[in-house]
Amino acid sequence: MNDEEDLLQEDIEGESETIHDIGKGIVAGIVATAIAAGLVLLKGWLGAVPQFNPIGMLATFAGSASATTGWVIFAAGGVLVLGVTFALLDARVEATTGVGETARGILFGVLVWLVFMLVFMPVYGAGAFGLMLGTGVPVITAVAAIIYGVVLGAVYGAMHPETVMT
């Protein structure tokens, strides 16, 4: 191979690795979002923090009264936005942190929770950390975000995202 072929091969392998990692992030996002959806349903069935309805909030935020809209946003956000974001970030921090994907998933879950508590909740009108909806909101959402992060990171790591199939 000459130098031009080597550069072309590196570009192809780099693109393949990124696409591969994104695919793994989507799969991990599906599993983690399914678990998170189960937690949302469990919260409703148990009647825990009844004034906090994350699916209703997402629908309202989108200008809809439909729970279906809320679930679509929940699923798309958990799978596409968060799953892909985790994959792209994980590829960047792997060499610098030395910790596994599960630990990075926990950190990612905490960061997502903080953004949700400090940006989404106030914009929605629930105040920082959703405290206008009750003191249980930050606790229940933190637990759910950490569980989401654990599952996301563990599933992602189990798929060996660093290994590129060519």
C-alpha positions as CSV (number, residue, x, y, z in Angstrom):
1,M,0.0,0.0,0.0
2,N,1.1,3.5,-0.7
3,D,0.6,6.5,1.6
4,E,-2.6,7.6,0.0
5,E,-4.1,4.1,0.4
6,D,-3.0,4.1,4.1
7,L,-4.8,7.4,4.7
8,L,-7.9,6.2,2.9
9,Q,-7.9,3.0,5.0
10,E,-7.5,5.0,8.2
11,D,-10.4,7.2,7.2
12,I,-12.6,4.2,6.4
13,E,-11.6,2.5,9.7
14,G,-12.3,5.7,11.7
15,E,-15.7,6.1,10.1
16,S,-16.5,2.4,10.6
17,E,-15.5,2.6,14.3
18,T,-17.7,5.7,14.9
19,I,-20.6,4.1,13.1
20,H,-20.0,0.9,15.0
21,D,-19.9,2.8,18.3
22,I,-23.1,4.7,17.5
23,G,-24.9,1.4,16.7
24,K,-23.8,0.0,20.0
25,G,-25.0,3.2,21.7
26,I,-28.4,2.8,20.1
27,V,-28.7,-0.8,21.2
28,A,-27.6,0.1,24.7
29,G,-30.0,3.1,24.6
30,I,-32.9,0.7,23.7
31,V,-32.2,-1.6,26.6
32,A,-31.6,1.3,29.1
33,T,-34.7,3.2,27.9
34,A,-36.9,0.1,28.2
35,I,-35.7,-0.3,31.8
36,A,-36.4,3.4,32.5
37,A,-39.8,3.1,30.9
38,G,-40.5,0.2,33.3
39,L,-39.4,2.4,36.2
40,V,-41.8,5.2,35.0
41,L,-44.7,2.7,34.8
42,L,-43.7,1.2,38.2
43,K,-43.7,4.7,39.8
44,G,-47.2,5.2,38.4
45,W,-48.5,1.9,39.6
46,L,-47.1,2.4,43.1
47,G,-48.4,6.0,43.2
48,A,-45.0,7.3,44.1
49,V,-44.7,11.1,43.8
50,P,-48.0,11.3,42.0
51,Q,-47.6,15.0,41.2
52,F,-44.6,14.2,39.0
53,N,-45.6,12.8,35.6
54,P,-42.5,12.7,33.4
55,I,-44.5,11.5,30.3
56,G,-47.1,14.1,30.8
57,M,-44.4,16.8,31.2
58,L,-42.7,15.7,28.0
59,A,-46.0,15.8,26.1
60,T,-46.9,19.2,27.5
61,F,-43.4,20.5,26.8
62,A,-44.0,19.5,23.1
63,G,-47.3,21.3,23.1
64,S,-49.4,18.1,23.2
65,A,-51.9,16.6,25.6
66,S,-51.2,13.1,24.3
67,A,-49.4,10.6,26.5
68,T,-48.3,8.9,23.2
69,T,-46.4,12.1,22.3
70,G,-44.7,12.0,25.7
71,W,-43.7,8.3,25.3
72,V,-42.3,9.0,21.8
73,I,-40.2,11.8,23.1
74,F,-39.1,9.7,26.1
75,A,-38.1,6.8,23.8
76,A,-36.4,8.9,21.1
77,G,-34.5,10.9,23.8
78,G,-33.4,7.8,25.6
79,V,-32.4,5.8,22.6
80,L,-31.3,8.3,20.0
81,V,-30.2,11.4,21.9
82,L,-28.7,9.8,25.0
83,G,-27.6,6.5,23.6
84,V,-25.7,8.1,20.7
85,T,-24.4,10.9,22.9
86,F,-23.0,8.3,25.3
87,A,-21.3,6.4,22.5
88,L,-19.7,9.5,21.1
89,L,-18.5,10.7,24.5
90,D,-17.3,7.3,25.5
91,A,-15.1,7.0,22.5
92,R,-13.5,10.3,23.5
93,V,-12.9,9.6,27.2
94,E,-11.9,5.9,27.0
95,A,-8.1,6.5,26.9
96,T,-8.1,9.3,29.5
97,T,-10.2,7.9,32.3
98,G,-9.1,4.2,32.6
99,V,-12.5,3.2,34.0
100,G,-15.0,1.0,32.3
101,E,-18.2,1.8,30.5
102,T,-20.4,1.0,33.6
103,A,-18.7,3.7,35.7
104,R,-18.9,6.1,32.8
105,G,-22.5,5.2,32.4
106,I,-23.1,6.2,36.0
107,L,-21.4,9.5,35.5
108,F,-23.4,10.0,32.3
109,G,-26.6,9.3,34.2
110,V,-25.7,11.8,36.9
111,L,-24.9,14.4,34.2
112,V,-28.2,13.8,32.4
113,W,-30.0,14.1,35.8
114,L,-28.3,17.4,36.5
115,V,-29.2,18.8,33.1
116,F,-32.8,17.6,33.6
117,M,-33.0,19.1,37.1
118,L,-31.3,22.4,36.3
119,V,-32.6,23.1,32.7
120,F,-35.7,21.1,31.9
121,M,-37.5,21.4,35.3
122,P,-37.1,25.2,35.6
123,V,-38.1,25.7,31.9
124,Y,-41.2,23.5,32.6
125,G,-42.0,25.7,35.6
126,A,-41.3,23.1,38.3
127,G,-38.3,25.0,39.7
128,A,-34.7,23.8,40.1
129,F,-34.6,20.1,40.8
130,G,-38.4,20.0,40.4
131,L,-38.9,21.0,44.0
132,M,-42.1,22.8,43.3
133,L,-43.5,19.3,42.6
134,G,-42.2,17.9,45.9
135,T,-39.0,16.8,47.6
136,G,-39.4,13.3,46.2
137,V,-38.8,14.5,42.6
138,P,-35.0,14.9,42.8
139,V,-34.6,11.6,44.6
140,I,-36.8,9.5,42.4
141,T,-35.3,11.0,39.2
142,A,-31.7,10.6,40.5
143,V,-32.3,6.9,41.2
144,A,-33.9,6.4,37.7
145,A,-31.0,8.3,36.0
146,I,-28.4,6.3,37.8
147,I,-30.1,3.0,36.9
148,Y,-30.4,4.2,33.3
149,G,-26.7,5.0,33.3
150,V,-25.7,1.7,34.8
151,V,-27.7,-0.2,32.2
152,L,-26.5,2.0,29.4
153,G,-22.9,1.6,30.3
154,A,-23.0,-2.1,31.1
155,V,-24.8,-3.0,27.9
156,Y,-22.5,-0.8,25.8
157,G,-19.4,-2.2,27.5
158,A,-20.7,-5.8,27.0
159,M,-20.8,-5.2,23.3
160,H,-17.1,-4.3,23.2
161,P,-17.5,-1.0,21.4
162,E,-13.7,-0.7,20.8
163,T,-13.7,-3.8,18.6
164,V,-14.5,-2.9,15.0
165,M,-15.9,-5.6,12.7
166,T,-14.4,-5.2,9.2
